Amino acid sequence: MSKKEELIVSGVWVPDLGDLKDNWGWLLALGIVLMVLGTIGLGMTFALTLASIVFFGVLFLIGGGIQLVHAFKCRGWKSILWHVVIALLYIVAGAVVVMHPWLGASVLTLVVAWSFIAIGILRIMIAIQNRAVKYWIWSLIGGILAVIIGIMIIAQWPASGLWVIGLFLAIELIISGWSYIFLALAVRGIAKESDA
């Protein structure tokens, strides 16, 4: 049987899953763990925001330090001064974020809020331009919701900086968990069909 024939199950083409069809349980376990972590995170958005911002600051410090070391290894390069300035900016930004995480969280939350508003407006424009396309209304609704979320975050700013980032991380963990769970179950179903 050729590989192409092996990938046709009940007259339907099935993607090549490789070792995943034998190890779908690990994917299911990952999904469950992410769901549990996300659910726990929903109960502690304040701490999750703080931890993620401090982690972000530490990454800036490490990145700046590595870039600074690299700059001193590039003697004779005419852009070495700019390389050092960029490294120092990374280090200063990282230090400020680590020493004042709530300031970093507030600024980042404001950037996220304005990004939601801008993305929402663009989605609304795309939806209006594509009114002839079936289900265009969902793009319009998504755009309107993004704008509303952005406005709600700004309306509660700077207090929203204490919980928004943690809430988004928790939601992302839950969504990722669900995605992996359903992917694992789909792979298990495909594996059973292909074995039968």
C-alpha positions in Angstrom: 0.0 0.0 0.0 1.4 3.4 -0.9 1.7 6.2 1.6 -1.1 8.1 -0.2 -3.4 5.2 0.1 -2.6 4.8 3.8 -3.8 8.3 4.4 -7.2 7.8 3.0 -9.6 6.6 5.7 -13.3 5.9 4.9 -12.9 7.8 1.6 -11.6 10.9 3.5 -8.0 12.2 3.3 -6.3 12.2 6.7 -3.2 14.2 7.5 0.0 12.3 8.2 0.1 12.4 12.0 3.5 10.7 12.4 4.1 9.6 16.0 1.4 11.8 17.3 -1.3 9.2 16.7 0.5 6.9 19.1 1.2 9.6 21.6 -2.0 11.5 21.6 -2.4 10.9 25.4 0.6 13.2 26.1 -1.1 15.9 24.1 -4.3 15.4 26.0 -2.4 15.6 29.3 -0.7 18.8 28.2 -4.1 20.3 27.4 -5.5 19.3 30.8 -2.5 20.8 32.6 -2.8 24.1 30.7 -6.5 24.2 31.4 -5.9 23.7 35.2 -3.1 26.3 35.2 -5.3 28.8 33.3 -8.2 28.2 35.7 -5.9 28.7 38.7 -4.5 31.8 37.0 -8.1 33.2 36.8 -8.2 33.3 40.5 -4.9 35.1 40.9 -4.6 37.5 38.0 -2.9 40.1 40.3 0.0 37.7 41.1 0.1 36.4 37.5 0.4 40.0 36.2 3.3 40.7 38.6 5.1 37.4 37.8 4.8 37.9 34.0 6.0 41.5 34.2 9.0 40.7 36.4 9.8 37.8 34.0 9.6 40.2 31.1 12.0 42.6 32.9 14.5 39.8 33.6 14.4 38.9 29.9 15.2 42.5 29.0 18.1 42.5 31.5 19.5 39.2 30.1 19.1 40.4 26.5 20.7 43.7 27.3 23.6 42.0 29.1 24.3 39.6 26.2 24.1 42.5 23.7 26.5 44.5 25.8 29.0 41.7 26.0 28.6 41.2 22.3 29.3 44.9 21.6 32.7 44.6 23.3 33.6 41.7 21.1 33.0 43.8 18.0 35.8 46.2 18.3 36.4 48.3 15.2 32.8 48.1 14.0 31.6 51.6 13.2 28.2 51.0 14.8 29.5 49.7 18.1 28.4 52.9 19.9 24.7 52.3 18.8 25.0 48.7 19.7 26.1 49.7 23.3 23.3 52.3 23.5 20.7 49.7 22.6 22.1 47.3 25.1 22.0 49.9 27.8 18.4 50.8 27.0 17.5 47.2 27.3 19.2 47.0 30.7 17.7 50.2 32.0 14.2 49.2 30.8 14.6 45.7 32.4 15.8 47.3 35.7 12.9 49.7 35.8 10.4 46.9 35.1 12.0 44.6 37.7 12.2 47.4 40.4 8.8 48.9 39.6 6.7 46.1 38.1 3.4 47.9 38.5 4.7 50.8 36.4 5.6 48.3 33.7 2.3 46.6 34.0 0.4 49.9 33.7 2.3 51.0 30.6 2.0 47.6 29.0 -1.7 47.5 29.8 -2.2 50.9 28.1 -0.4 49.7 25.0 -2.6 46.6 24.9 -5.8 48.6 25.3 -4.9 51.0 22.5 -3.9 48.0 20.3 -7.3 46.4 20.9 -9.0 49.6 19.8 -6.8 49.9 16.7 -7.3 46.3 15.8 -11.0 46.5 16.4 -11.3 49.5 14.1 -9.4 47.7 11.4 -11.6 44.6 11.7 -14.7 46.8 11.4 -13.3 48.4 8.3 -12.5 45.0 6.8 -16.0 43.7 7.6 -17.7 46.8 6.0 -15.5 46.3 2.9 -16.5 42.7 2.7 -20.2 42.9 3.3 -20.9 40.8 0.3 -19.0 37.9 1.9 -21.0 35.4 3.8 -20.6 35.7 7.6 -19.0 39.2 7.4 -21.1 40.2 10.4 -18.9 38.0 12.7 -15.8 40.1 11.7 -17.8 43.2 12.4 -18.9 41.9 15.8 -15.3 40.9 16.6 -14.1 44.3 15.7 -16.8 46.0 17.9 -16.0 43.7 20.8 -12.2 44.5 20.5 -13.0 48.3 20.6 -15.2 47.8 23.6 -12.6 45.8 25.5 -10.0 48.4 24.7 -12.2 51.2 26.0 -13.1 49.2 29.1 -9.4 48.7 29.9 -8.6 52.4 29.4 -11.6 53.4 31.5 -10.2 51.5 34.4 -6.6 52.4 33.8 -4.2 52.5 35.7 -6.0 50.1 38.1 -6.6 47.7 35.1 -2.8 47.4 34.9 -2.9 45.3 38.1 -5.0 42.5 36.6 -5.4 42.7 32.8 -2.2 41.0 31.8 -2.7 38.2 34.2 -6.3 37.7 33.0 -5.2 37.5 29.4 -2.5 35.0 30.3 -5.0 32.9 32.2 -7.4 33.0 29.3 -4.7 32.1 26.8 -3.7 29.1 28.9 -7.3 27.9 29.0 -7.8 28.4 25.3 -4.6 26.6 24.5 -5.6 23.8 26.9 -9.0 23.3 25.2 -7.3 23.4 21.7 -4.8 20.6 22.7 -7.6 18.5 24.3 -9.7 18.6 21.2 -6.7 18.0 19.0 -5.8 15.0 21.0 -9.3 13.6 20.9 -9.4 14.2 17.1 -6.1 12.4 16.7 -7.3 9.5 18.8 -10.4 9.2 16.6 -8.3 9.3 13.4 -5.9 6.7 14.9 -8.8 4.4 15.8 -10.3 4.8 12.3 -7.0 4.2 10.5 -6.4 1.1 12.7 -9.8 -0.3 11.9 
